[in-house]
Amino acid sequence: MMHVLFMIGKRQNMSQSVIILGGVVIGYLFQAGVTALKYLSDDGALREITVWLMGGMWGASWTSVMLLLPIVLVCFLVTYSHSKDFNSMSGGDDVAKSLGVDVEKFRFRSLIIMTLCTSACIAFTGIIGFIGLMAPHICRILIGNDQRYLIPASALMGGLVLLISDSVGRVIIAPAELPVGVIMYIIGGIFFVYLIWTGQGRRIE
């Protein structure tokens, strides 16, 4: 999916509108596959698929942590080692090229690394929306846009937001547990409506 989206964007000179529209279209194509699986599944499998799509921390265990830790750690270290290149990219492709960054290769490799890290985590937790958007935006407001500090700060902030959301989901309808994905959709929606309302969303893009 990521490779197809990258090729679409490359063909259209990486226009942001093309990338967003391409992502939406490809997302709907894969959603059609998920919907077909739900339709063809028995009751037990349908429940498991539905729970996974809502996102939750039910599968969290030390075994999961040990499996994910090498992947996440390597992806984080590789990403952080290129923080200066990310800073260059924030000035635009022309600025990055003038500073010696091979923009196309760097963008493609970065997308590969992010996709690997994200997909590995999602395999254990299900789809938890907004966490990857909220954490960087909050950190940009607090500490600015320097990737040397923003990358580790975003990782810590993401964990903190997820921990708080999961705790709320466990106590809000105790003894039952509300999926953390539901909490994140509510918190994330309110957060981005606030950014749009106050005009900060435009400033930190």
N, C-alpha and C positions, 0 to 999 in steps of 0.2 A: 504493500500500500504506500509506504513512504517513498520507495523508489519510483513508483508511477507518478506520485505527486511531484517529486523532484524533477522528473523528466518533463512534466507538463509545464512547471514553472520555468525550467531552463529554456524550453522552446519559446516561451512568451516573455523572455528576458526577466524572469523572476518578479513580475508584477504582483504586488501584495493582493490585489483584488482577484487575480487569477489563481493564486495559491489558496486563498480562502475559499473561493468558489469550487476549485478542484477538490479541496479537502472535504467540503460539504457533500459534493456529488459522490466521491469515493466512499465516504462514510455511509451514505444511503445505500450504496451497492452492498456493502458488507452487512448493513442492518437488514437487508432483504434476506441474506443468508441466515442470520441469527433468527429472524422471524420464522423462516422455513423450518429450522431446527426445533424451535419451540412448538410449532404446529405438528411436527411429526413425532415428538417425544411423548413418552408415557408420563403418568402423573409424577412419579419420583424424579425423573430426569428434568421434567418441566420446572419443578420446584427448585432444583439445584441451579438450573440456568437462570431462573428469575432472581434467586438470592445472589448469585454471582454478579448479575447485571446491576443490582442495587448497591453492591460494594459493602464490605464489612471486614472486621478484623477477627472473625471467628476462626480462620485458619492460621492465626498467628501462633507460632511456637518457636522454640529454640532451634528445632530442625530447619524450619523455614528460614530463620535468620542466618544459620550457617550456610544454607544453600545460596541465599541472596547476597551475603556479605562480600564474597570475592567479586561478583559481577558489579555490584554498586560501588565498591571501593575502587576498582580499576577504572570504571567509567568516571567517577568523581575526580580521581587523580589526573586522568588524561584531560578532562575538561578544564580543571583548574590550571594545568600546565600551559594551557592556551588562553588564559585570561586576558593577556595583553592583546592577542589577536582579536578576541571578542570586543575589547575596547576600540580597536581600530575599525571593526565592522560597524560599530554603532555610529560612526561618522559617515557611513555610506560606502558603496563598493569602490568608488573612485579614490576615496581617502585610503581605504584599506590596501588597494593595489599600489598606491604611491608609497606605502609603508612596507611593501614587500610581501603582502599576504596574497597567496593564490586563492582568490575568493571562491571560485567554483569548487575546487578540491576541499577547501576548508569547510565550506558550507555543507557539502555532501558528507564528509567524514563526521562532522558535528551531528548531523541528523541521524546518521547510523548509530553513533554512540548513545544519543538521547533515546532513540527508539529501542535499542537493546536494553537500556536501564529501565525505561518505563514499562516495556512489555514484560520484563522479568518480574517486576513488582506487581503489576496488574494480574499476572497469572495466579498469585497467591491471595490477593485482596479483592479482586473484582474491580469494577469501574467506579472510582471515587472522583467525581467531577470537581473542578475548580481548584483543587489543591495546588496543581502546577501553575495556576494563574495567580492565585491569591498571594502565595508566599513571596514571589519575586516583586510583585507590586507593593506589598507592605514594606519590604526591605528597601525598595527604591525610595519610598517616601521617607524612611527613617535614616538611611545612610548614603543615599545617592546612587549613581549608576556605574561606579567603578567595579568592574567584574572581579578584580582581585579580592574584594570584600563581599560583593554581592552574591557570588556563587556559594561560598560556605555559609553565609548568612541565610540565604534562601533555603539551603538544605536543612538548617536548624529550625528555621521558621516553619517550614513545611511539616517537620516532625511535631513541632509544638502545636500547630493548628490541628493536625490530625489527632493528636493525643487529647486535646480539649474537646474536639467534636465527638470522639469515641466515648469519652467519659460522660458527656451530655447524653449520648444515645443510650448508655447503659443505665442511667438513673432517671431519665425523664418519664419512662413508663415502667419502671421497675415493678415486679421482678422480670418482666419481659425486656427485650433489647431492641432498640430501634437501629436499623442499619446506619452506619456512619455516613454512607453515601447520601442518604436522605438529609441528614444534618448538614452535610457539606453543600448540597444544592441550595438549601435555605440560606445558610450563612454566605455562600459565594454569591448568590443572587442579590441579597441585600447589600453586600459589599460593593459589587460593581454598579448597582443602581446608585449607591452613594457617590461613587467616583464620577459617574456620569452627571449626577445632579450638581455636584460641586465643581465640575470642570476639571478635576484632577486626572481623570482618565486620559484626556487629550494631552496633558502635560507630561505624563510618564510613559507614553507609548514608546 
